[in-house]
Amino acid sequence: MTRRLPAVFAWPGRSAPGLQLVRLLGAAAAMLFLVLAGCQDPPANALGEAEAALRAAREARAKDFAPDTYRQAAVLTEDGRLEMARQKGRLAPLRDFVSADSLLRAATRTARRARDEAVRRRDSVDRLVTAQIRELDGESRELKRAVGESLTYNRLNGHMMKAELHLATARKFAVDSRFGPAQKELGAVRRELGKVISEMTAYAADEANRLAVWRKWVTETVVASKKSGGYALIVDKSAHTTYLLKAGRIVRKYDCDLGFNPSRQKLFSGDAATPEGMYKIVKAKSSGSRYYKALLLDYPNATDNERFRQNRKRRTIPHDARIGGLIEIHGEGGRDVDWTEGCVALSNADMDHLMQFAREGTPVTIVRTSDRWP
């Protein structure tokens, strides 16, 4: 006898309700498989491209030359990274990386634009700073030549040295594309050169005002020499030249060194300025001089004493200053640099020659410059 299974275990026929259930379960399983199989992968490549583009922008100094665009690219990259992380934290069927991918691609485009902007602007600033360096270098060279030919050298040399130092530092910053610091250094160069120009302008104006006096001294010395037929000396400080006159005519020129502060009238002892005025030799030292041979001048004369008194009254000199003395024309010169305490220094060979003609009573006129010569 064949045993029958209970109805609940019986395999349903084609028309049984159970077949429909099986079909539904199969369809659901197939859909789940398709969903699981079709889940999006995280846009890792897009993130890598965005990070690489941001790194390239950073290396191109976009932070300095395209800061707004670089900042936007950095924000987009971070937003894309956070969105990708957020989606990874969701259940697989619910993940959607479309927004993250869009943000990261936008970040890549923006970072590349930041890099391009930075390169263009850096090149533009580089050209500008290079041109400024070239211009200031030329101006510095011209001023240095002018200062070197002027009695104001010692006063202005400090400004020139500072300008050159700032210019060298600006060049180093420019080579490293540090254009902000470079331009600050160039600003310092302009300030120092401006001081040089200002002082030279004031000095030239002062010379122009005093030129008539110096011209008068020279003329009087020439006329007196011509009238007496004797010798006289004229020292032109700006030319660093001492002229020997005979009967009003120049018979010899000597190169000379001056006090190391030669661009001014001597005001007091220790200012290292060579005095300007009309003097006489009061003593000729053929031996026993500290500097080979020497001709002592009658500094201070009455004019120097009155100037000193007025300056002390106006308090334009130190309250404990002394007028000083011992101004000489002496040897050990020929150094091509102003180094004395206020004297006029000739080479020893020139002193030997001069001592044959100069003696006590010989007039010595010292001017800063003059435009009239016999």
Secondary structure, DSSP 8 states (H G I E B T S, - for coil): ------GGGS---TTSHHHHHHHHHHHHHHHHHHHHHT-----HHHHHHHHHHHHHHHHTTHHHHSHHHHHHHHHHHHHHHHHHHHHHTS-GGG---HHHHHHHHHHHHHHHHHHHHHHHHHHHHHHHHHHHHHHHHHHHHHHHHHHHTSTTHHHHHHHHHHHHHHHHHHHHHHHTT-HHHHHHHHHHHHHHHHHHHHHHHHHHHHHHHHHHHHHHHHHHHHHHHHHH--EEEEEETTTTEEEEEETTEEEEEEE-B-BSSTTS---STTS-----EEEEEEEEEEEEETTEEEEEE--S-HHHHHHHHHHHHHT-S-TT-------EEESS--SSS--BSS-EE--HHHHHHHTTT--TT-EEEEES--S---
